[in-house]
């Protein structure tokens, strides 16, 4: 086993730990958010801001991927951060819309 192989394994392990930590922190943040308000203009602005933040995060991750000596690992980390963030933003939007109009569509 050469030195480069050990470095690659260490980088893969670190990338996996960072990815799991980011995804775990996003899910924990989602469950800790106070989602007891209705869907208001402030909520819409918050969600639009969240989507803008996710787009900026994705752009920053793409820049890091192109500059990294381990682009595959960086891409995995980018997906681990961005995909859960988008899913949780839309889950929040659906939750708040349901709380605003719980009887719409229930005939």
N, C-alpha and C positions, 0 to 999 in steps of 0.2 A: 504494500500500500504506500503510495507516495504522499508527499506533503500536500499537494494540491487536492487530493481526494479528501483528506481530513478537513481541509479548509472548506471544501464544498459541502461536506456533511454538517459542519458547524454552522455555515451560513444557512443551510436548509433548515436546521433545527431552530435557529434564531428567527428566521422568517416565519416558521410555523407558530412559534410562541407569540411573536408579535401579532400575527393574524388572528389567532385565537383570543388574545387579549383585547384587540380592537373590537372584534365581533362581540365578545362577552361584555365589554364596557358599553357598547351601543345598545344591546338588549337590556342590560341592567338599567341604563339611563331611560329607556323607553318605559320600563315598568315603574320607575321611580318618579316619572313626570306626573304632575297633578293634572290629570285629564278629566276634571269634573266640570269644566265650563262647556258652554255651547259653541257651535261653529259661528264665530263672529269675524268681523273685518280684521281684528287684531290677530286672530288665529290664522286667517288666510295670509296675512303679511308674514307671520312667523313661518308658515309652511313654505311660502315662496322664498323667504330668506334661507330656509333649510335646503331647498332645492338648489339655490344659488351657491350655498356653501358646499354642497355635494359636488356641483359642477367645478368649483374652484379646487376642491380636494382632488377630483379626478384629473384636472389639468396639471396640478402639482405632481400627482403620482405618475402621469405620463412623462413629465420632464425627468423625474427620478429614474424611471424605467430606461429612458434613452441614454442616461449618463451612467448607469450602473454596470459594474463588471458581471453582475448576476441578473440579467434582465428577466429571466423566467421567474426567479424568486420575487423580484420586485413586482412583477405583474400579478403574481398570486397574492401578494400583500395588498395591492391596489384593489383587486376584486374583493378581498376579505373585508376591506374597509368600505368600499363604495356600494356594493350590492346590499349588505344589510342596512346601510344608511337609507338608501332609496326605499327598500321594503318597509322599514319602520316609519319613514315619513309618510308613505301612502297609507299604512295601517293607522297612523294617527289621524290622517285626514278622514278616512272612512269611519273611524270610531267617533270623531267629533261630529261628522255629518249625521250619523245615526242618532246621536244624543240630541241633535237639533230638531230632527223631524222623525221621531221613532215610529209613527203610524203611517208614513207615506208608503204606498204600495201594498198595504195590508188589507185592502179592500173594503 
